[in-house]
Amino acid sequence: MRYRVLLEQDEDGVYVAEVPALPGCISQGQTRAEAVTNIKEAIAGYVESLTAHGDPIPPSINEEVVEVLP
């Protein structure tokens, strides 16, 4: 599954990762890479909890990021 993850660095330099499709699914890390690793674990736990409770799992995304140079 693929989910959009928003990454922002807070005022203390900590990277905060949030998954808009999974309300409340937030994690953080001292580095961008650590935040990504941690949010992957959080997503897995979130989906596992949804499954255990018989709740629907939000659909995976299918998107591309396109960079256009001037």
CYANA upper distance limits for C-alpha pairs under 8 A (distance plus 0.5 A):
  1 MET  CA     59 PRO  CA      8.42
  1 MET  CA     60 SER  CA      5.68
  1 MET  CA     61 ILE  CA      8.22
  2 ARG  CA     60 SER  CA      5.43
  2 ARG  CA     61 ILE  CA      6.05
  2 ARG  CA     62 ASN  CA      7.98
  3 TYR  CA     19 VAL  CA      7.40
  3 TYR  CA     21 ALA  CA      7.66
  3 TYR  CA     60 SER  CA      6.35
  3 TYR  CA     61 ILE  CA      6.27
  4 ARG  CA     19 VAL  CA      6.57
  4 ARG  CA     20 PRO  CA      7.55
  4 ARG  CA     21 ALA  CA      8.02
  4 ARG  CA     61 ILE  CA      7.76
  5 VAL  CA     17 ALA  CA      6.79
  5 VAL  CA     18 GLU  CA      6.05
  5 VAL  CA     19 VAL  CA      5.29
  5 VAL  CA     20 PRO  CA      7.65
  6 LEU  CA     17 ALA  CA      6.03
  6 LEU  CA     18 GLU  CA      5.71
  6 LEU  CA     19 VAL  CA      6.90
  6 LEU  CA     20 PRO  CA      8.19
  7 LEU  CA     15 TYR  CA      7.02
  7 LEU  CA     16 VAL  CA      6.12
  7 LEU  CA     17 ALA  CA      5.08
  7 LEU  CA     18 GLU  CA      7.19
  7 LEU  CA     32 ARG  CA      8.27
  8 GLU  CA     15 TYR  CA      6.07
  8 GLU  CA     16 VAL  CA      5.85
  8 GLU  CA     17 ALA  CA      7.21
  9 GLN  CA     13 GLY  CA      6.05
  9 GLN  CA     14 VAL  CA      5.96
  9 GLN  CA     15 TYR  CA      4.83
  9 GLN  CA     16 VAL  CA      6.60
 10 ASP  CA     14 VAL  CA      5.97
 10 ASP  CA     15 TYR  CA      6.80
 10 ASP  CA     16 VAL  CA      7.48
 13 GLY  CA     30 GLN  CA      7.82
 14 VAL  CA     28 GLN  CA      7.33
 14 VAL  CA     29 GLY  CA      6.47
 14 VAL  CA     30 GLN  CA      5.54
 14 VAL  CA     31 THR  CA      7.42
 15 TYR  CA     28 GLN  CA      5.89
 15 TYR  CA     29 GLY  CA      5.80
 15 TYR  CA     30 GLN  CA      6.59
 15 TYR  CA     31 THR  CA      6.65
 15 TYR  CA     32 ARG  CA      6.33
 15 TYR  CA     35 ALA  CA      6.52
 16 VAL  CA     26 ILE  CA      7.73
 16 VAL  CA     27 SER  CA      6.43
 16 VAL  CA     28 GLN  CA      4.81
 16 VAL  CA     29 GLY  CA      7.22
 16 VAL  CA     35 ALA  CA      7.07
 17 ALA  CA     26 ILE  CA      6.12
 17 ALA  CA     27 SER  CA      5.72
 17 ALA  CA     28 GLN  CA      6.14
 17 ALA  CA     35 ALA  CA      6.65
 17 ALA  CA     36 VAL  CA      7.55
 17 ALA  CA     39 ILE  CA      6.81
 18 GLU  CA     24 GLY  CA      8.31
 18 GLU  CA     25 CYS  CA      6.46
 18 GLU  CA     26 ILE  CA      4.94
 18 GLU  CA     27 SER  CA      7.07
 18 GLU  CA     39 ILE  CA      7.98
 19 VAL  CA     23 PRO  CA      7.54
 19 VAL  CA     24 GLY  CA      8.31
 19 VAL  CA     25 CYS  CA      6.18
 19 VAL  CA     26 ILE  CA      7.08
 20 PRO  CA     25 CYS  CA      8.31
 21 ALA  CA     58 PRO  CA      7.25
 22 LEU  CA     43 ILE  CA      8.50
 22 LEU  CA     46 TYR  CA      8.26
 22 LEU  CA     58 PRO  CA      7.97
 25 CYS  CA     39 ILE  CA      8.32
 25 CYS  CA     42 ALA  CA      7.06
 25 CYS  CA     43 ILE  CA      7.30
 25 CYS  CA     46 TYR  CA      7.60
 26 ILE  CA     39 ILE  CA      7.27
 26 ILE  CA     42 ALA  CA      7.78
 27 SER  CA     35 ALA  CA      7.07
 27 SER  CA     38 ASN  CA      6.62
 27 SER  CA     39 ILE  CA      5.82
 27 SER  CA     42 ALA  CA      7.42
 28 GLN  CA     34 GLU  CA      7.98
 28 GLN  CA     35 ALA  CA      5.19
 28 GLN  CA     36 VAL  CA      8.49
 28 GLN  CA     38 ASN  CA      7.14
 28 GLN  CA     39 ILE  CA      7.75
 29 GLY  CA     33 ALA  CA      8.18
 29 GLY  CA     34 GLU  CA      5.38
 29 GLY  CA     35 ALA  CA      4.56
 29 GLY  CA     36 VAL  CA      8.33
 29 GLY  CA     38 ASN  CA      7.55
 30 GLN  CA     34 GLU  CA      6.90
 30 GLN  CA     35 ALA  CA      7.54
 31 THR  CA     35 ALA  CA      6.72
 32 ARG  CA     36 VAL  CA      6.77
 33 ALA  CA     37 THR  CA      6.74
 34 GLU  CA     38 ASN  CA      6.58
 35 ALA  CA     39 ILE  CA      6.55
 36 VAL  CA     40 LYS  CA      6.72
 37 THR  CA     41 GLU  CA      7.12
 38 ASN  CA     42 ALA  CA      6.76
 39 ILE  CA     43 ILE  CA      6.50
 40 LYS  CA     44 ALA  CA      6.76
 41 GLU  CA     45 GLY  CA      6.76
 42 ALA  CA     46 TYR  CA      6.54
 43 ILE  CA     47 VAL  CA      6.60
 44 ALA  CA     48 GLU  CA      6.57
 45 GLY  CA     49 SER  CA      6.63
 46 TYR  CA     50 LEU  CA      6.80
 47 VAL  CA     51 THR  CA      6.66
 47 VAL  CA     57 ILE  CA      7.11
 48 GLU  CA     52 ALA  CA      6.64
 49 SER  CA     53 HIS  CA      6.73
 50 LEU  CA     54 GLY  CA      6.60
 50 LEU  CA     55 ASP  CA      5.40
 50 LEU  CA     56 PRO  CA      7.15
 50 LEU  CA     57 ILE  CA      7.03
 51 THR  CA     55 ASP  CA      6.47
 51 THR  CA     56 PRO  CA      7.83
 51 THR  CA     57 ILE  CA      7.87
